[in-house]
Amino acid sequence: MKQLTLLDKMFLLSETREVPMHVGGVALFTLPEGADATGFLHSLAKTLGDTQEYLPPFGDRLKTGYLGLAGPTFWEPDPTLDVDYHIRHSALPQPGRYRELFNLVSRLHATLLDRHRPLWETHLIEGLQNRQFAVYTKTHHAAVDGARSVHISRSMLSADPGARLEDSPLSLASWQRYRATLKQERKEGFSDAQVRNLVDALKARFDSGAHLYGAARRITRAWTGHDNLLLPFLNVPRSSINTPVDGARRFVAQSWPFARIRAVAKAYDGTFNDAVLAMCGGALRTYLLNHAELPEQSLKAMVPVSVRAEGDVDSSNAVATINADLGTNIVDPARRFAAIKASTEAGKALYMDMPAAEAQLFSILLASPGLLLMPLGLANLLPPFNTVISNVPGIREPMYLNGARMDGSYPASIVLDGVAMNITLSTYDQNVDFGIIACRRSMPQVQRIIDYMEDTLVELEEAAGLATSPKKTKASPERKSRARKTKPKAATVPRAKTTAKPKSKPRAKRNAKPS
């Protein structure tokens, strides 16, 4: 049995009916040539469930003592595992657009996982147009974080379109083969840099007191206004995003070319994450302006930062967090980018020399007041941050599942009470796949944020001198749906229009989104 860490248990303790604490996502695939959707998915479901020993947490359930979650909590093998409960086969109603898919995912993501069973579900979904099918998964955050989810997904996929699964990708044997592959890659790439990393890690164990003392000093200076470090609850305005939530969810997704966002980051001498935050900040500014709800102070985003050690693929959670300024009170896109960059640099500097365990503990302590406010229903009165924006590094090459090409992978994360929207993104192949999950009641018309993100990206490009053509007027979702029917070959995944680059690839076009 494996004992849950403090961070793992926090996700269980803070869960309510209105706030499920699972993470997941939607992967889109195109069927192999000549394959029948129903038969292919039936065969895939059989392969997924065909094992006697599952990779944790897929075969494990929670075990607590007399104190419940207040005492030691463990993962133990479930002797009555019913795999047919966890692996489900569904079909979309006609006409099988992304609208119908996103509506189904919104409902599935709103329901709690059964704590008497292993905390995961996989839904194989047929009925999409253009010979596509989808795989929606959700797993409790107590069992996995974004980085481990990517490793689990990677172990199921292959870069070879001719490869077929030998046994269940959820099996312990399959996972051990994947780990052996990673170990061999690290062995072949062993270098002096890794030796220095080991020395630095050992040195850090003796410097922990100095790290914590320095961090405490910076936090004190931030609260007194002498440091540009942003902290939870510090200068966080109340907004319409920061309201009590109910259990209903709305999920929308979109893709942009990775190179396009990276070019913006380079133009402003920032990081890829800075460019993503700038896209999101500009979109939220427009959304709140259009609803006459933009606060005078800038919105702040909680940004998870991975502290997972290199080669660690088994830890359930290994993250710390920083608060980032989204610059929503700044009209000029270049100045907004500069404000975002300054805040992220200050946040990362706080953890720069901390070992992973210290960074996690420090992050928990900073956010701990929120754990007291949420059960009391007061998180919206004193929000620690306005929204969550998370970047999960994904897979940078085309992948296949039993010969079915993966067209995109869109994360679906957690909505908190008082934080009614979450934006998570993951890189895949040449694109960046965004998944937005929001409280259906608190965030009306949340799908429009996708359009506002494109508008903001164009503004950033124009301000940096990257744009070479005037911005095109967007077609309505209905008009784009009709236009797709006349094309000999429709796009395989929902893509964002590349309005600033006339020579962009056809795959960069955005498909219709649900209204």
C-alpha positions as CSV (number, residue, x, y, z in Angstrom):
1,M,0.0,0.0,0.0
2,K,1.1,3.5,-0.8
3,Q,0.4,6.4,1.6
4,L,-1.1,9.6,0.3
5,T,1.0,12.8,0.7
6,L,-0.4,15.9,2.4
7,L,-0.9,17.5,-1.0
8,D,-2.8,14.4,-2.3
9,K,-5.1,14.5,0.7
10,M,-5.8,18.2,0.2
11,F,-7.6,17.4,-3.0
12,L,-9.8,14.9,-1.2
13,L,-10.5,17.1,1.8
14,S,-11.5,20.1,-0.4
15,E,-13.9,18.2,-2.6
16,T,-17.7,18.8,-2.5
17,R,-20.6,18.0,-4.8
18,E,-20.2,21.4,-6.3
19,V,-16.5,21.2,-6.6
20,P,-15.3,17.8,-8.0
21,M,-11.5,17.5,-7.7
22,H,-10.7,15.4,-10.7
23,V,-8.6,16.3,-13.8
24,G,-9.0,14.9,-17.2
25,G,-9.2,15.7,-20.9
26,V,-10.4,14.9,-24.3
27,A,-8.2,13.3,-27.0
28,L,-9.4,13.4,-30.6
29,F,-8.5,10.5,-33.0
30,T,-9.0,9.7,-36.6
31,L,-9.9,6.0,-37.3
32,P,-7.4,4.0,-39.3
33,E,-8.3,3.5,-43.0
34,G,-11.1,1.0,-43.4
35,A,-11.8,0.6,-39.7
36,D,-15.4,0.6,-38.4
37,A,-15.9,3.0,-35.4
38,T,-18.1,0.7,-33.3
39,G,-15.9,-2.4,-33.8
40,F,-12.7,-0.4,-33.3
41,L,-13.9,1.0,-30.0
42,H,-15.2,-2.3,-28.8
43,S,-11.8,-3.9,-29.4
44,L,-10.0,-1.0,-27.7
45,A,-12.3,-1.2,-24.7
46,K,-11.6,-5.0,-24.4
47,T,-7.8,-4.4,-24.6
48,L,-7.9,-1.6,-22.0
49,G,-9.6,-3.9,-19.5
50,D,-7.6,-7.1,-20.2
51,T,-5.1,-7.3,-17.3
52,Q,-4.9,-8.8,-13.9
53,E,-2.5,-6.2,-12.4
54,Y,-3.3,-2.5,-13.0
55,L,-0.9,0.4,-12.8
56,P,-1.7,2.5,-9.7
57,P,-4.1,4.2,-9.3
58,F,-6.2,2.3,-11.9
59,G,-6.5,-0.8,-9.7
60,D,-6.4,0.9,-6.3
61,R,-9.1,2.3,-4.0
62,L,-8.8,4.6,-0.9
63,K,-8.2,3.0,2.5
64,T,-8.7,5.1,5.7
65,G,-8.7,4.3,9.4
66,Y,-11.0,5.3,12.2
67,L,-10.1,9.0,11.7
68,G,-11.0,9.0,8.0
69,L,-9.1,11.4,5.9
70,A,-7.9,13.1,9.1
71,G,-5.6,10.1,9.8
72,P,-3.2,8.1,7.6
73,T,-4.7,7.4,4.1
74,F,-3.5,4.8,1.7
75,W,-4.1,3.3,-1.8
76,E,-4.9,-0.4,-1.6
77,P,-5.7,-2.9,-4.4
78,D,-9.5,-3.1,-5.0
79,P,-10.4,-6.9,-4.8
80,T,-13.8,-6.3,-6.5
81,L,-12.7,-4.1,-9.4
82,D,-15.4,-3.9,-12.1
83,V,-13.6,-2.7,-15.2
84,D,-16.8,-2.3,-17.1
85,Y,-17.8,0.4,-14.7
86,H,-14.7,2.4,-15.4
87,I,-14.4,1.9,-19.2
88,R,-17.6,3.1,-21.0
89,H,-18.6,3.2,-24.7
90,S,-20.8,6.1,-25.8
91,A,-22.2,7.6,-29.0
92,L,-22.9,11.2,-29.8
93,P,-26.3,12.3,-31.2
94,Q,-26.4,13.5,-34.8
95,P,-24.9,15.5,-36.4
96,G,-21.9,14.6,-34.3
97,R,-20.2,18.1,-34.2
98,Y,-17.8,19.4,-31.6
99,R,-20.9,21.1,-30.1
100,E,-22.4,17.7,-29.2
101,L,-19.0,16.4,-28.0
102,F,-18.3,19.4,-25.7
103,N,-21.9,19.2,-24.3
104,L,-21.3,15.5,-23.4
105,V,-17.9,16.2,-21.8
106,S,-19.4,19.1,-19.8
107,R,-21.9,16.7,-18.3
108,L,-19.4,13.9,-17.6
109,H,-16.9,16.3,-16.0
110,A,-19.5,17.6,-13.6
111,T,-20.1,14.3,-11.8
112,L,-18.2,13.1,-8.8
113,L,-16.0,9.9,-8.9
114,D,-17.2,7.1,-6.6
115,R,-14.7,7.0,-3.6
116,H,-15.6,3.3,-3.0
117,R,-13.9,2.4,-6.3
118,P,-10.7,3.3,-8.0
119,L,-10.9,7.0,-8.8
120,W,-11.0,7.1,-12.6
121,E,-13.2,6.7,-15.7
122,T,-12.5,6.4,-19.4
123,H,-15.2,7.1,-22.0
124,L,-14.8,6.0,-25.6
125,I,-17.0,8.2,-27.7
126,E,-18.0,7.5,-31.3
127,G,-20.3,9.5,-33.7
128,L,-18.1,12.4,-34.6
129,Q,-17.9,13.6,-38.2
130,N,-15.0,13.0,-40.5
131,R,-14.3,9.5,-39.1
132,Q,-13.1,10.8,-35.8
133,F,-13.7,9.5,-32.3
134,A,-12.9,10.9,-28.9
135,V,-11.5,9.5,-25.6
136,Y,-12.5,11.4,-22.5
137,T,-10.8,10.5,-19.3
138,K,-11.0,11.8,-15.7
139,T,-8.9,10.8,-12.7
140,H,-8.9,12.3,-9.2
141,H,-6.2,14.9,-8.6
142,A,-5.3,13.0,-5.4
143,A,-3.9,10.3,-7.8
144,V,-2.3,12.2,-10.6
145,D,-1.2,15.7,-11.6
146,G,-0.9,17.0,-15.2
147,A,2.7,15.8,-15.7
148,R,2.0,12.2,-14.6
149,S,-1.2,12.2,-16.8
150,V,1.0,13.0,-19.8
151,H,3.3,10.1,-19.0
152,I,0.4,7.7,-18.6
153,S,-1.0,8.9,-22.0
154,R,2.4,8.6,-23.6
155,S,2.7,5.0,-22.4
156,M,-0.5,4.2,-24.3
157,L,0.5,5.8,-27.6
158,S,3.1,5.1,-30.2
159,A,4.9,7.2,-32.8
160,D,4.5,4.2,-35.2
161,P,1.2,4.1,-37.0
162,G,1.7,0.4,-37.5
163,A,2.1,-0.4,-33.8
164,R,-0.6,-2.3,-31.9
165,L,-1.2,-2.7,-28.2
166,E,0.3,-6.0,-26.9
167,D,-1.6,-5.8,-23.6
168,S,-3.6,-3.2,-21.7
169,P,-1.9,0.2,-21.5
170,L,-3.4,0.4,-18.0
171,S,-1.4,-2.6,-16.8
172,L,1.6,-2.6,-14.6
173,A,3.6,-4.6,-17.1
174,S,3.0,-2.0,-19.8
175,W,4.0,0.8,-17.4
176,Q,7.2,-1.0,-16.5
177,R,8.2,-1.3,-20.1
178,Y,7.6,2.5,-20.6
179,R,9.7,3.3,-17.5
180,A,12.5,1.0,-18.8
181,T,12.4,3.0,-22.1
182,L,12.7,6.3,-20.2
183,K,15.5,4.9,-18.1
184,Q,17.5,3.8,-21.2
185,E,17.0,7.3,-22.7
186,R,18.4,9.0,-19.6
187,K,21.3,6.5,-19.5
188,E,22.2,7.3,-23.1
189,G,22.0,11.0,-22.4
190,F,24.0,11.0,-19.1
191,S,26.3,14.0,-19.0
192,D,28.4,16.2,-16.7
193,A,25.3,18.4,-16.3
194,Q,23.5,15.6,-14.6
195,V,26.4,15.2,-12.2
196,R,26.2,18.9,-11.4
197,N,22.4,18.5,-10.8
198,L,23.1,15.7,-8.3
199,V,25.7,17.9,-6.5
200,D,23.3,20.8,-6.4
201,A,20.6,18.6,-5.0
202,L,22.8,17.4,-2.2
203,K,23.9,20.9,-1.5
204,A,20.3,22.1,-1.3
205,R,19.6,19.7,1.6
206,F,22.1,21.7,3.7
207,D,20.8,25.1,2.5
208,S,17.1,24.6,3.2
209,G,17.1,26.9,6.2
210,A,18.6,29.7,4.1
211,H,16.1,29.1,1.3
212,L,13.1,29.3,3.6
213,Y,14.5,32.4,5.4
214,G,15.1,34.2,2.1
215,A,11.6,33.3,0.9
216,A,10.0,34.5,4.2
217,R,11.8,37.8,3.8
218,R,10.6,38.3,0.3
219,I,7.0,37.5,1.3
220,T,7.2,40.1,4.1
221,R,8.5,42.7,1.7
222,A,5.7,41.9,-0.7
223,W,3.0,42.4,1.9
224,T,4.5,45.7,2.8
225,G,4.7,46.8,-0.8
226,H,8.5,46.7,-1.3
227,D,8.6,43.7,-3.7
228,N,6.8,43.0,-7.0
229,L,6.2,39.4,-5.9
230,L,2.4,38.6,-6.1
231,L,1.0,36.4,-3.4
232,P,-2.4,34.7,-2.8
233,F,-5.0,37.2,-1.4
234,L,-2.7,40.2,-2.0
235,N,-4.3,42.9,-4.2
236,V,-6.6,40.3,-5.8
237,P,-9.8,42.1,-6.9
238,R,-13.3,40.6,-6.7
239,S,-14.8,39.9,-10.1
240,S,-17.7,38.0,-11.6
241,I,-15.4,35.0,-12.0
242,N,-15.1,34.9,-8.3
243,T,-18.5,33.7,-7.3
244,P,-19.9,30.6,-5.6
245,V,-20.3,27.8,-8.1
246,D,-22.8,25.0,-8.6
247,G,-22.1,21.5,-10.0
248,A,-22.9,22.2,-13.7
249,R,-19.9,22.7,-16.0
250,R,-19.2,24.1,-19.5
251,F,-16.2,22.8,-21.5
252,V,-14.8,24.4,-24.7
253,A,-11.6,23.8,-26.5
254,Q,-9.3,25.2,-29.2
255,S,-5.9,24.8,-30.8
256,W,-3.3,27.3,-32.0
257,P,0.1,26.7,-33.7
258,F,2.9,26.5,-31.2
259,A,5.2,28.5,-33.5
260,R,2.8,31.4,-33.6
261,I,2.7,31.8,-29.8
262,R,6.4,31.2,-29.5
263,A,7.1,34.0,-32.0
264,V,5.1,36.4,-29.9
265,A,7.0,35.4,-26.8
266,K,10.3,36.0,-28.6
267,A,9.2,39.4,-29.9
268,Y,8.5,40.6,-26.4
269,D,11.6,38.9,-24.9
270,G,9.4,36.7,-22.7
271,T,8.7,33.0,-22.3
272,F,6.1,30.8,-24.0
273,N,4.1,30.9,-20.7
274,D,4.2,34.7,-20.7
275,A,2.7,34.7,-24.2
276,V,0.0,32.3,-23.1
277,L,-0.8,34.4,-20.0
278,A,-1.0,37.5,-22.3
279,M,-3.5,35.8,-24.6
280,C,-5.6,34.8,-21.6
281,G,-5.3,38.2,-19.9
282,G,-6.4,40.1,-23.0
283,A,-9.3,37.7,-23.5
284,L,-10.5,38.0,-19.9
285,R,-10.3,41.8,-20.2
286,T,-12.5,41.8,-23.3
287,Y,-15.0,39.3,-21.8
288,L,-15.4,41.4,-18.6
289,L,-15.6,44.6,-20.6
290,N,-18.4,43.2,-22.7
291,H,-20.3,42.2,-19.6
292,A,-19.5,45.6,-17.9
293,E,-17.7,43.8,-15.1
294,L,-14.0,44.7,-15.5
295,P,-12.5,45.6,-12.1
296,E,-10.1,48.5,-11.8
297,Q,-7.4,46.3,-10.4
298,S,-5.7,43.7,-12.6
299,L,-6.9,40.1,-12.4
300,K,-4.4,37.6,-10.9
301,A,-4.0,34.0,-12.0
302,M,-2.7,31.1,-10.1
303,V,-0.1,29.3,-12.2
304,P,1.0,25.8,-11.2
305,V,4.8,25.2,-11.5
306,S,6.1,21.6,-11.8
307,V,8.8,20.7,-9.2
308,R,8.9,17.1,-10.4
309,A,12.4,15.7,-10.4
310,E,13.8,14.6,-13.7
311,G,12.9,11.0,-14.3
312,D,10.2,10.9,-11.7
313,V,7.1,9.4,-13.4
314,D,5.5,7.8,-10.3
315,S,4.8,10.7,-7.9
316,S,1.1,11.5,-7.8
317,N,1.6,15.3,-7.4
318,A,4.7,17.4,-7.6
319,V,3.7,21.0,-8.1
320,A,4.1,24.4,-6.5
321,T,2.2,27.6,-7.5
322,I,2.9,31.2,-8.3
323,N,0.5,34.2,-8.7
324,A,0.8,36.0,-12.0
325,D,-0.5,39.5,-13.0
326,L,-2.8,39.2,-16.1
327,G,-2.6,43.0,-16.9
328,T,-6.4,43.2,-17.4
329,N,-6.3,46.9,-16.3
330,I,-3.8,47.8,-19.1
331,V,-5.1,48.7,-22.6
332,D,-1.8,48.5,-24.5
333,P,-0.9,44.8,-25.3
334,A,2.9,45.4,-25.1
335,R,2.7,47.1,-21.7
336,R,0.3,44.3,-20.6
337,F,2.9,41.7,-21.7
338,A,5.7,43.5,-19.7
339,A,3.5,43.5,-16.5
340,I,2.9,39.8,-16.9
341,K,6.6,39.0,-17.5
342,A,7.7,41.0,-14.4
343,S,5.2,39.1,-12.2
344,T,6.2,35.6,-13.4
345,E,9.9,36.3,-13.1
346,A,9.3,37.4,-9.5
347,G,7.2,34.3,-8.7
348,K,9.7,31.9,-10.2
349,A,12.6,33.5,-8.3
350,L,10.8,32.7,-5.0
351,Y,11.3,28.9,-5.6
352,M,14.5,29.1,-7.6
353,D,16.8,27.4,-5.1
354,M,14.3,25.4,-3.1
355,P,14.2,21.6,-3.2
356,A,10.9,20.2,-4.5
357,A,9.6,19.2,-1.1
358,E,10.2,22.7,0.4
359,A,8.6,24.4,-2.6
360,Q,5.5,22.2,-2.3
361,L,5.2,22.8,1.4
362,F,5.8,26.6,1.1
363,S,3.1,26.7,-1.7
364,I,0.6,24.9,0.5
365,L,1.2,27.3,3.4
366,L,0.7,30.3,1.2
367,A,-2.7,29.0,0.0
368,S,-3.8,27.5,3.3
369,P,-6.2,30.4,4.3
370,G,-8.2,29.5,1.2
371,L,-8.8,25.9,2.6
372,L,-10.6,27.5,5.6
373,L,-12.6,30.0,3.5
374,M,-14.0,27.4,0.9
375,P,-15.9,25.2,3.4
376,L,-17.4,28.4,4.9
377,G,-18.5,29.6,1.4
378,L,-16.4,32.7,1.7
379,A,-13.8,32.2,-1.0
380,N,-15.6,34.6,-3.3
381,L,-15.4,37.4,-0.7
382,L,-11.6,37.1,-0.3
383,P,-10.3,35.2,-3.4
384,P,-6.7,34.0,-3.3
385,F,-6.6,34.5,-7.1
386,N,-9.1,35.2,-9.9
387,T,-8.5,32.2,-12.1
388,V,-6.2,29.3,-12.8
389,I,-4.0,29.0,-15.9
390,S,-1.9,25.9,-16.2
391,N,0.5,24.7,-18.9
392,V,1.1,21.0,-19.0
393,P,4.0,20.1,-21.3
394,G,2.8,17.5,-23.7
395,I,4.0,15.3,-26.6
396,R,5.8,17.1,-29.5
397,E,5.4,14.5,-32.2
398,P,2.4,12.8,-34.0
399,M,1.1,9.8,-32.0
400,Y,-1.1,6.9,-32.7
401,L,-3.4,4.6,-30.7
402,N,-3.7,1.2,-32.4
403,G,-3.2,2.9,-35.8
404,A,-5.7,5.8,-35.0
405,R,-3.9,9.1,-35.4
406,M,-4.3,11.5,-32.5
407,D,-5.4,14.9,-33.7
408,G,-5.4,16.8,-30.5
409,S,-5.5,16.5,-26.7
410,Y,-7.5,19.1,-24.7
411,P,-7.2,19.2,-20.9
412,A,-10.2,19.6,-18.6
413,S,-9.2,20.6,-15.1
414,I,-10.9,21.9,-11.8
415,V,-13.3,24.7,-11.1
416,L,-13.1,25.9,-7.4
417,D,-15.7,27.6,-5.3
418,G,-15.0,31.3,-5.8
419,V,-12.9,30.6,-8.9
420,A,-15.4,29.8,-11.6
421,M,-13.1,29.2,-14.5
422,N,-9.9,27.2,-15.3
423,I,-7.8,27.4,-18.4
424,T,-5.4,24.5,-19.0
425,L,-3.3,23.9,-22.1
426,S,-1.0,21.2,-23.4
427,T,1.4,21.1,-26.3
428,Y,0.9,18.3,-28.9
429,D,2.8,17.9,-32.2
430,Q,3.0,21.4,-33.8
431,N,0.0,22.9,-31.8
432,V,-1.0,24.1,-28.4
433,D,-4.4,22.6,-27.3
434,F,-6.4,24.7,-24.8
435,G,-9.2,23.4,-22.7
436,I,-11.5,25.8,-20.7
437,I,-13.7,24.5,-18.0
438,A,-16.1,26.9,-16.2
439,C,-19.2,26.9,-13.9
440,R,-22.1,27.0,-16.4
441,R,-24.1,29.5,-14.2
442,S,-21.3,31.8,-13.2
443,M,-19.6,32.2,-16.6
444,P,-22.3,32.7,-19.3
445,Q,-21.1,32.6,-22.9
446,V,-17.7,31.3,-21.8
447,Q,-17.1,29.9,-25.3
448,R,-16.5,33.5,-26.5
449,I,-13.2,33.6,-24.6
450,I,-11.8,31.4,-27.4
451,D,-12.6,34.2,-29.9
452,Y,-11.2,36.9,-27.6
453,M,-7.9,34.9,-27.2
454,E,-7.5,34.9,-31.0
455,D,-8.2,38.7,-31.0
456,T,-5.6,39.3,-28.4
457,L,-3.0,37.2,-30.2
458,V,-3.5,39.3,-33.3
459,E,-3.2,42.5,-31.2
460,L,0.1,41.2,-29.8
461,E,1.4,40.3,-33.3
462,E,0.4,43.7,-34.7
463,A,2.0,45.6,-31.8
464,A,5.2,43.6,-32.3
465,G,5.3,44.1,-36.1
466,L,4.6,40.4,-36.7
467,A,1.3,40.8,-38.5
468,T,1.5,41.0,-42.3
469,S,-2.2,41.1,-43.3
470,P,-5.2,43.0,-41.9
471,K,-7.4,41.1,-39.4
472,K,-10.2,39.2,-41.1
473,T,-13.8,39.2,-39.9
474,K,-14.7,36.0,-38.2
475,A,-17.5,33.9,-39.6
476,S,-20.3,32.8,-37.4
477,P,-20.1,29.1,-36.1
478,E,-23.2,28.3,-38.3
479,R,-21.5,29.8,-41.4
480,K,-18.3,27.9,-40.8
481,S,-20.3,24.7,-40.3
482,R,-22.0,25.1,-43.7
483,A,-18.7,26.0,-45.3
484,R,-17.0,22.9,-44.1
485,K,-19.6,20.7,-45.7
486,T,-18.5,22.0,-49.1
487,K,-14.8,21.3,-48.6
488,P,-13.4,18.0,-49.9
489,K,-11.5,17.4,-46.7
490,A,-12.4,19.1,-43.4
491,A,-9.9,19.9,-40.7
492,T,-9.4,17.1,-38.2
493,V,-9.4,19.1,-35.0
494,P,-10.8,22.5,-34.0
495,R,-8.1,25.0,-35.0
496,A,-7.7,28.7,-34.5
497,K,-7.6,30.9,-37.5
498,T,-4.1,32.3,-38.3
499,T,-5.3,35.7,-39.4
500,A,-1.9,37.3,-39.0
501,K,0.0,34.9,-41.2
502,P,-1.2,34.4,-44.8
503,K,1.1,31.5,-45.4
504,S,-0.1,29.4,-42.4
505,K,-1.0,25.8,-42.9
506,P,-4.6,24.8,-43.6
507,R,-4.7,22.9,-40.3
508,A,-4.5,26.1,-38.4
509,K,-8.1,27.0,-39.3
510,R,-10.6,26.9,-36.5
511,N,-13.6,24.7,-36.8
512,A,-17.0,25.7,-35.4
513,K,-17.5,25.9,-31.7
514,P,-20.6,25.4,-29.7
515,S,-22.6,28.5,-29.1
